[in-house]
Amino acid sequence: MVIMSVAYISAEIGLESRLHTYSGGLGVLAGDHIKSAADAGINLVAVTLLYREGYGRQHLDENGEQTESYVEIDPTDFMTDTDVEITIPLDGVELHSRIWLYQVGGVPTYFLDTRHPSNSTEHVSMANRLYGGDDHTRIRQEFLLGVGGIRALQAMGHDITGLHLNEGHCTFAMLEMLRQGWNRETLAKRCLFTTHTPVPAGHDRFEWSEVKTVLGELLPPDAEELCIQAGDPEQGRRCSMSHLAVALSGPVNAVSNLNAWVASTMFSDQHIAPITNGVHHLTWTAPPMAELYDEYLNGWKNDPARLAHAGILPNGVLLSAKEECRAVLRDLVLASTGVQLEKERLTIGFARRFATYKRANLVFSNLERLRAIGAGRIQFVFAGKAHPRDEGGKQLIRDIFAGATEVSDEIPVAFLEDYSMDTGLAMTSGVDIWLNNPIRPLEASGTSGMKAVMNGVPNCSILDGWWPEGCEHGVNGWAIGQGEDDVDDERDASHLYQILENEVLPAWDAGSERWADLMRSAIATSARFTGARMMSEYKRFYDAFE
């Protein structure tokens, strides 16, 4: 039976914590996209690669020195073997890939596996690690993802009516559809490209010689000119996967209003539609909060827009549910790190990928000022991984450990090792404040902050990503600064200290009634940042494919 489907293609997809085929927000967002599509009954199919060693487990020593180990994923623990295989030509031979199925409601997600006895040693190990290896490996991963992904979906009986490409890693899927008979006009009408990051490192570029070696006749003769016309700042010196995708796509979207504005400066003559990310409410609401919503916000599971009515939540039960979440986090921190968090203190959380622009160490810029503000009153929980080759990100972790050592007598600081989806839920529900201080406007969206408000945790954040759309200063959280775009760490740290001293801590000290008001406002805000709302916006594009 042939099934008409929109193909959602992503280099990483995070569906559950132990299936570590994700590195951070991009992959977890992809998982939330799939779950939300299943909730909405959208005819979507997804495909990604099965990284048998995943993204790597993080290990931290007493100085915050990060090392990694790679735990083998056994797909039989998570997926069904479809007994279907595909082959694609690569390096003068046939690359064989098995297809595994992970079913999310009515949305199948297929994982392509290169562990096949007919493959060469190089091809067997090619997809071992997410974002592993050099360009030689990465372009072959992306060839399998794009070209192999299309063929895998077709082998599973899906007739592709449209493509949704989650970042430039998937661009070769478009070339495969051209090879199969779509013309460029059809491709433009039936392809949506989502760009996430304005950080150059987030956009893959490959030497043209390597692209030609891998793609052969699949590469359009005018590919270099297409990249140039799409606004490639390198003027086509290398193959920019994102610019090639934009050149061939019809609609292009970014993942917040601000991100759309930033992306419009990256791609010439291309309208960038803003579709602000949303999070899957059933995945990212902690059990005590879910029980509270079950009692007072009837129907929220099927219609998360009902979270907008959080104003009716009584103080007592709201604060009681919150304390259950705080206790879970305190227990996790004690068991994992030995740090004893204090029930009475304001707990500030910071967790995300440790990329340098996210400035995880900003709050430790002035330890004397931090002590004066927070001694005996605040405590911190950090988590996050740096990419194995990102020395700048690893230095941020060392900086936090050093700062923690300096202030530990007055301000407890814990760093949870090996950040995962499970850790993320414990933190976004168990802290009291969610801290975010990237260099604006480099944060594409920042979905962890959305998870926090969904659990009644106010954000204290630079006005970047989604927060300019959600922030009601002093009502559901706080803005750090006034939305300045120039890089000034000293200014931003000063703003952060001012907000903590003059607004956040006074609100905490004002007592439970004031804090419950902040929590209710945060929860109500989350109604606008759910996967259900996000999918309603994407569906308009999908419907136009048909």
matplotlib code that plots the C-alpha trace (Angstrom):
import matplotlib.pyplot as plt

x = [0.0, 1.3, 1.0, 1.0, 3.3, 5.3, 8.9, 10.6, 14.3, 16.7, 20.3, 19.4, 16.2, 15.7, 12.8, 13.8, 16.7, 18.5, 18.3, 21.1, 20.9, 20.7, 23.1, 20.9, 18.0, 17.9, 17.5, 15.1, 13.0, 12.9, 11.5, 9.0, 8.0, 7.3, 5.4, 3.3, 2.6, 1.4, -0.9, -2.4, -2.9, -0.6, 0.5, 4.2, 7.0, 10.5, 13.9, 17.4, 20.5, 21.1, 24.3, 25.3, 27.6, 25.4, 26.7, 28.9, 28.6, 30.1, 32.6, 33.8, 36.7, 37.0, 38.3, 35.5, 37.7, 35.4, 36.1, 33.8, 33.0, 30.7, 28.1, 26.9, 23.1, 21.3, 18.4, 16.4, 15.9, 14.0, 13.0, 11.6, 13.7, 11.7, 13.7, 13.9, 17.3, 18.4, 21.5, 23.0, 26.2, 29.1, 32.8, 32.6, 30.6, 27.1, 26.5, 24.0, 21.7, 19.1, 16.0, 14.7, 11.3, 10.5, 6.7, 5.3, 1.5, 0.7, 4.1, 6.8, 10.4, 13.0, 16.6, 19.2, 21.9, 25.2, 26.1, 25.8, 27.9, 28.2, 29.7, 33.3, 34.9, 34.8, 31.1, 30.2, 31.7, 30.6, 27.5, 28.9, 28.8, 26.5, 28.6, 31.6, 34.6, 35.9, 34.3, 35.1, 32.8, 30.2, 29.4, 28.9, 26.6, 24.6, 24.5, 23.0, 20.6, 19.4, 19.6, 19.2, 16.5, 14.3, 14.9, 14.2, 10.9, 9.9, 11.1, 8.7, 5.8, 5.6, 4.8, 6.5, 4.2, 6.5, 9.8, 10.5, 14.2, 15.4, 18.6, 21.1, 22.4, 19.4, 19.9, 20.9, 17.3, 16.3, 18.8, 17.4, 13.9, 15.2, 16.9, 13.6, 11.7, 10.6, 11.5, 12.7, 9.4, 7.8, 10.6, 10.2, 6.4, 6.9, 9.8, 10.0, 13.5, 13.9, 17.0, 17.9, 21.2, 22.8, 26.2, 28.5, 29.6, 26.0, 26.0, 28.0, 30.4, 32.2, 34.9, 33.3, 35.8, 34.5, 30.9, 31.4, 33.2, 30.2, 27.3, 28.6, 25.8, 23.4, 25.2, 23.5, 25.9, 24.9, 25.2, 27.9, 26.0, 22.9, 24.8, 26.1, 22.6, 21.3, 23.7, 26.6, 29.2, 32.0, 30.7, 30.5, 34.1, 32.7, 29.4, 27.2, 24.5, 22.1, 22.5, 22.0, 18.9, 17.5, 18.2, 16.2, 13.4, 10.2, 9.3, 12.0, 11.3, 13.2, 12.4, 11.5, 10.6, 14.0, 15.7, 13.7, 15.0, 18.6, 18.2, 16.9, 20.3, 22.0, 20.0, 19.5, 16.1, 14.5, 11.5, 12.0, 8.8, 8.9, 7.5, 8.5, 9.4, 7.2, 7.7, 5.7, 3.7, 3.2, 6.9, 8.1, 5.6, 6.8, 4.5, 3.5, 2.6, 0.7, -1.4, -2.1, -3.2, -5.3, -7.3, -7.7, -7.1, -9.4, -8.5, -5.1, -3.5, -5.5, -5.6, -2.5, -3.9, -5.8, -2.6, -3.5, -6.1, -3.4, -4.6, -7.2, -4.5, -4.8, -1.6, -1.5, -1.7, 0.5, 3.3, 2.9, 3.4, 6.4, 8.0, 7.7, 9.6, 12.2, 12.7, 13.3, 16.0, 17.6, 17.8, 19.2, 21.9, 22.9, 23.1, 25.0, 27.3, 27.3, 26.2, 23.4, 20.9, 19.0, 15.2, 14.9, 17.3, 16.4, 17.7, 18.9, 19.2, 21.3, 21.5, 22.1, 24.8, 28.0, 28.7, 30.8, 28.1, 25.8, 28.2, 27.5, 30.1, 28.7, 27.2, 30.7, 32.2, 32.4, 32.6, 32.8, 29.5, 27.9, 28.8, 27.4, 24.1, 23.7, 25.6, 23.3, 20.4, 20.9, 22.3, 23.0, 22.5, 24.3, 24.4, 25.5, 27.9, 30.5, 31.2, 34.2, 36.2, 35.0, 37.8, 36.0, 32.9, 35.1, 36.8, 33.4, 32.8, 36.2, 35.4, 32.2, 34.0, 36.6, 33.9, 32.0, 35.1, 35.6, 32.0, 31.1, 31.2, 28.4, 26.7, 26.3, 27.0, 26.3, 27.1, 25.1, 27.2, 26.0, 23.1, 20.2, 16.4, 15.8, 18.1, 16.5, 13.1, 14.3, 16.0, 13.3, 10.8, 12.9, 14.7, 13.1, 14.6, 15.8, 18.9, 19.8, 22.4, 23.6, 25.1, 22.1, 20.9, 22.7, 20.1, 17.8, 14.9, 15.9, 13.3, 14.6, 13.1, 9.7, 10.0, 10.7, 7.6, 5.5, 6.5, 5.9, 9.6, 10.1, 12.9, 15.6, 17.0, 18.7, 16.0, 17.0, 15.4, 11.8, 12.0, 11.2, 7.9, 7.1, 8.7, 6.4, 9.1, 8.3, 5.2, 6.3, 10.0, 12.6, 14.6, 18.3, 19.1, 17.2, 17.8, 21.3, 22.9, 26.5, 28.8, 29.6, 30.1, 30.8, 27.6, 25.4, 26.9, 26.2, 22.6, 22.3, 23.5, 21.2, 18.2, 19.1, 19.7, 16.9, 14.0, 14.4, 15.5, 13.1, 10.3, 11.6, 11.8, 8.3, 6.9, 4.9, 1.9, 4.1, 6.0, 2.8, 1.7, 5.0, 4.5, 0.9, 1.9, 4.8, 2.5, -0.1, 2.7, 3.6, 0.3, 1.7, 4.9, 3.6, 4.3, 0.6, 0.6, 3.9, 2.4, -0.7, 1.6, 3.6, 0.5, -0.4, 2.8, 2.2, -1.3, 0.1, 2.3, -0.7]
y = [0.0, 3.5, 6.1, 9.8, 11.5, 14.6, 13.6, 15.2, 14.8, 15.7, 14.8, 14.3, 13.3, 13.1, 10.9, 9.7, 10.2, 6.8, 6.9, 9.4, 10.3, 14.0, 16.6, 19.4, 21.7, 20.8, 17.1, 17.4, 19.9, 17.4, 14.8, 17.3, 18.1, 14.4, 13.9, 17.0, 15.9, 12.6, 14.3, 16.4, 13.5, 15.0, 12.6, 13.0, 10.4, 11.1, 9.8, 10.2, 8.1, 5.5, 6.6, 3.4, 5.4, 8.4, 11.8, 10.6, 10.4, 13.3, 12.7, 15.6, 15.5, 17.7, 20.6, 20.4, 18.8, 17.1, 13.8, 11.5, 7.9, 6.2, 3.7, 1.4, 1.8, -1.5, -0.6, -3.6, -1.8, 1.0, 0.0, -2.6, -4.1, -3.6, -6.3, -3.7, -2.5, 0.0, 0.5, 3.7, 4.1, 5.6, 5.5, 3.2, 0.5, 0.0, 1.3, -0.9, 0.4, -1.4, 0.4, 0.5, 1.8, 3.9, 4.5, 7.7, 7.4, 7.6, 9.0, 6.5, 7.5, 5.5, 5.2, 4.3, 1.8, 1.2, -1.8, -4.2, -7.2, -6.2, -2.8, -1.9, -1.2, 2.6, 2.4, 0.3, 2.9, 5.9, 6.7, 5.7, 9.1, 12.1, 15.0, 12.8, 12.6, 15.1, 16.6, 13.3, 11.5, 14.2, 14.6, 10.9, 10.9, 13.7, 11.8, 8.8, 11.0, 12.9, 10.4, 7.3, 8.9, 9.4, 5.9, 4.4, 6.2, 5.0, 1.4, 1.6, 2.4, 6.2, 8.4, 11.7, 14.6, 17.2, 17.6, 19.4, 19.7, 20.4, 22.4, 22.1, 18.6, 17.3, 19.2, 16.2, 14.9, 17.7, 16.5, 13.0, 14.2, 16.1, 12.9, 11.0, 13.4, 16.5, 19.6, 22.7, 24.3, 21.3, 21.0, 24.7, 24.2, 21.0, 21.8, 23.7, 24.4, 25.3, 27.2, 27.4, 28.9, 32.2, 30.8, 30.0, 26.7, 25.5, 25.6, 22.9, 23.7, 21.1, 21.4, 21.2, 18.4, 16.3, 17.0, 16.0, 12.8, 11.8, 13.0, 12.4, 13.2, 14.1, 17.5, 20.2, 21.9, 25.3, 24.4, 26.9, 29.7, 28.7, 29.1, 32.5, 33.7, 32.6, 35.0, 32.8, 35.1, 32.8, 33.5, 29.8, 29.0, 25.9, 24.2, 25.8, 23.2, 25.8, 28.2, 25.4, 24.4, 27.9, 28.3, 25.2, 25.6, 27.6, 28.6, 29.0, 29.5, 30.3, 29.3, 32.6, 36.1, 37.5, 34.5, 35.1, 38.7, 37.5, 34.8, 37.3, 39.0, 35.6, 34.6, 37.2, 37.9, 35.2, 35.8, 34.0, 33.1, 33.0, 29.9, 30.1, 26.7, 25.0, 22.1, 18.9, 19.5, 15.9, 15.2, 18.3, 18.7, 17.1, 14.6, 16.7, 19.6, 17.4, 16.1, 19.6, 20.5, 17.4, 18.6, 22.3, 22.6, 20.0, 18.9, 20.4, 17.2, 17.3, 21.1, 22.6, 26.1, 25.6, 26.3, 29.9, 29.6, 28.9, 32.0, 29.7, 27.5, 27.9, 28.9, 26.0, 23.2, 25.0, 25.6, 22.0, 20.6, 22.9, 21.7, 18.1, 19.1, 20.9, 17.9, 15.6, 18.0, 18.3, 14.5, 14.2, 16.8, 15.2, 11.7, 12.8, 15.5, 15.4, 19.0, 19.6, 22.2, 24.1, 24.1, 27.8, 29.2, 30.5, 27.8, 29.2, 26.8, 26.9, 24.0, 23.8, 22.9, 24.5, 26.7, 29.8, 32.3, 31.0, 32.5, 29.9, 31.5, 35.1, 35.0, 34.3, 37.4, 39.3, 36.9, 39.7, 41.2, 37.7, 37.0, 40.4, 39.7, 36.0, 34.7, 32.6, 33.3, 31.6, 28.4, 27.2, 24.0, 23.8, 21.1, 20.8, 19.2, 20.8, 19.3, 17.0, 19.2, 22.5, 23.7, 27.0, 25.2, 23.0, 26.0, 27.4, 24.2, 24.6, 28.3, 27.3, 24.7, 27.3, 29.9, 27.3, 26.5, 30.2, 30.8, 27.3, 28.4, 31.0, 29.9, 26.2, 25.3, 21.9, 20.7, 17.7, 15.4, 14.1, 16.4, 14.5, 14.8, 13.3, 15.8, 18.5, 17.7, 17.5, 20.9, 22.8, 21.8, 21.8, 25.1, 28.4, 30.6, 29.7, 31.7, 32.4, 34.9, 34.3, 36.9, 38.4, 37.6, 34.3, 32.2, 30.8, 29.9, 28.5, 25.8, 25.0, 28.2, 27.2, 23.9, 25.9, 28.2, 25.1, 24.0, 27.4, 28.5, 32.2, 33.0, 35.5, 36.0, 38.2, 39.2, 36.6, 33.7, 33.2, 35.4, 38.8, 37.2, 35.8, 38.2, 40.3, 41.8, 41.3, 39.4, 36.0, 36.5, 39.2, 40.6, 41.1, 44.4, 46.1, 43.9, 45.2, 43.5, 44.5, 42.2, 43.5, 40.9, 43.4, 45.4, 42.2, 40.8, 44.1, 43.9, 40.4, 41.3, 44.3, 42.1, 39.4, 42.0, 44.4, 42.3, 38.6, 38.3, 40.9, 38.9, 35.7, 37.4, 38.8, 35.3, 32.5, 34.6, 36.8, 33.8, 31.9, 34.9, 34.6, 30.9, 31.2, 33.9, 31.7, 28.7, 30.8, 32.0, 28.5, 28.0, 30.0, 28.0, 24.4, 21.9, 21.9, 25.6, 25.1, 22.2, 24.3, 26.7, 24.1, 22.4, 25.4, 24.7, 21.0, 21.5, 23.7, 20.8, 18.8]
z = [0.0, -0.9, 1.8, 0.9, 3.3, 4.1, 4.8, 7.8, 7.6, 10.5, 11.2, 14.9, 16.6, 20.4, 21.2, 24.7, 27.0, 26.7, 22.8, 22.6, 18.9, 19.8, 21.0, 22.1, 21.2, 17.4, 18.0, 20.9, 19.0, 16.1, 18.6, 19.9, 16.3, 15.6, 18.8, 18.2, 14.6, 16.0, 18.5, 15.7, 13.3, 10.6, 7.9, 8.6, 8.3, 9.7, 8.9, 10.5, 11.0, 13.7, 15.4, 17.2, 19.6, 19.7, 20.8, 23.6, 27.4, 29.3, 32.2, 34.4, 36.9, 40.0, 37.9, 35.3, 32.7, 30.2, 28.6, 26.6, 26.3, 23.8, 24.9, 22.2, 21.4, 20.9, 18.6, 19.7, 23.0, 21.3, 17.7, 15.4, 12.7, 9.5, 7.6, 4.8, 3.4, 0.9, -1.1, -2.5, -4.6, -2.6, -3.2, -6.1, -4.2, -2.8, 0.7, 2.5, 5.2, 7.3, 8.3, 11.9, 13.0, 16.0, 16.1, 17.7, 17.6, 13.9, 12.9, 12.0, 12.4, 10.5, 11.5, 8.9, 10.1, 8.4, 10.5, 7.7, 6.8, 3.1, 4.0, 4.1, 7.4, 6.6, 5.7, 8.7, 11.0, 9.0, 11.1, 14.5, 16.1, 15.7, 14.4, 14.6, 12.2, 9.7, 6.5, 4.7, 7.1, 7.6, 3.9, 3.6, 6.6, 4.9, 1.6, 3.4, 5.3, 2.2, -0.6, 1.5, 3.6, 0.5, -0.7, 2.7, 3.0, -0.5, 0.4, 3.4, 1.1, 1.4, -1.6, -0.7, -1.3, 0.3, 2.1, 5.4, 5.9, 9.4, 8.7, 5.9, 6.8, 4.8, 1.6, -0.6, -0.3, -2.6, -5.3, -5.0, -5.7, -8.7, -9.9, -9.5, -11.7, -9.8, -11.6, -9.8, -9.8, -8.2, -5.7, -4.7, -4.2, -2.1, 0.1, 3.3, 4.7, 8.4, 9.4, 13.1, 13.7, 12.8, 14.1, 11.1, 12.6, 12.4, 8.6, 7.0, 4.1, 2.0, -0.7, -4.1, -5.1, -2.2, -3.1, -6.7, -5.6, -3.3, -5.5, -9.0, -11.5, -8.7, -8.3, -10.4, -12.8, -11.5, -7.8, -7.1, -8.8, -6.7, -3.5, -4.6, -5.6, -2.2, -0.5, 0.5, 2.1, 0.8, -2.8, -3.6, -2.6, -0.9, -1.0, 1.7, 2.4, 3.8, 0.9, -1.6, 0.3, 0.3, -3.4, -4.2, -1.6, -1.9, 1.6, 4.3, 8.0, 11.1, 14.6, 16.3, 15.2, 16.0, 14.4, 11.2, 11.1, 11.6, 8.9, 6.4, 6.6, 5.7, 2.6, -0.1, -1.7, 0.5, 2.7, 6.0, 7.7, 11.5, 13.1, 16.7, 18.2, 20.7, 23.1, 23.5, 26.6, 27.5, 27.4, 29.2, 32.1, 35.3, 36.9, 40.0, 37.7, 35.3, 38.2, 39.2, 35.6, 35.4, 38.4, 37.6, 33.8, 32.5, 29.0, 28.9, 27.6, 24.4, 24.2, 25.9, 25.1, 28.3, 30.2, 29.5, 32.3, 34.9, 36.8, 38.5, 40.1, 43.9, 45.8, 48.1, 45.6, 43.1, 45.7, 46.9, 43.4, 42.9, 46.1, 44.9, 41.8, 43.8, 46.1, 43.1, 41.8, 45.3, 45.6, 42.0, 42.7, 46.1, 44.6, 41.5, 42.9, 46.7, 46.8, 49.3, 48.0, 50.7, 50.5, 51.5, 48.9, 45.5, 43.0, 39.7, 36.8, 33.6, 31.2, 27.5, 24.9, 26.0, 23.0, 23.7, 22.6, 25.4, 28.0, 30.7, 33.0, 32.8, 36.3, 37.7, 36.0, 39.3, 42.2, 44.8, 43.4, 43.2, 46.9, 48.0, 46.3, 46.9, 49.9, 52.0, 49.6, 46.2, 44.8, 41.3, 39.2, 35.9, 33.2, 29.6, 27.3, 25.0, 21.6, 22.0, 19.7, 21.1, 23.4, 24.0, 25.3, 27.5, 29.0, 30.0, 32.1, 33.7, 34.4, 36.2, 38.3, 39.3, 40.1, 42.1, 44.2, 45.0, 46.3, 47.6, 51.3, 50.6, 47.4, 46.6, 43.0, 41.4, 37.9, 36.7, 34.5, 31.1, 30.4, 28.9, 28.3, 31.8, 33.4, 31.4, 32.8, 36.4, 36.0, 34.1, 36.7, 39.8, 39.8, 40.7, 38.0, 34.5, 33.5, 29.9, 28.8, 25.2, 23.0, 21.3, 18.5, 18.4, 20.2, 17.6, 19.9, 23.3, 23.9, 27.4, 28.6, 27.2, 29.2, 32.3, 32.0, 31.3, 34.8, 36.4, 36.4, 35.5, 33.0, 33.7, 30.2, 27.6, 25.1, 22.6, 20.8, 21.9, 25.0, 23.3, 22.3, 25.8, 28.3, 30.5, 32.7, 36.4, 35.6, 34.2, 34.5, 33.8, 30.8, 31.2, 29.5, 26.8, 23.8, 22.9, 19.9, 20.4, 22.4, 25.8, 28.5, 31.3, 30.6, 30.4, 33.6, 35.3, 34.1, 35.3, 38.8, 38.9, 38.0, 40.6, 43.4, 42.7, 41.2, 41.5, 45.1, 46.4, 44.7, 46.3, 49.7, 49.3, 50.0, 48.5, 47.3, 45.2, 43.8, 43.1, 40.9, 38.9, 38.5, 37.3, 34.8, 33.5, 33.1, 31.2, 28.9, 28.0, 26.3, 23.4, 23.1, 22.7, 20.0, 19.3, 18.4, 16.4, 14.4, 13.5, 11.8, 10.0, 8.8, 6.6, 4.7, 4.6, 3.2, 0.5, -0.7, -1.9]

ax = plt.figure().add_subplot(projection="3d")
ax.plot(x, y, z, "-o")
ax.set_aspect("equal")
plt.show()
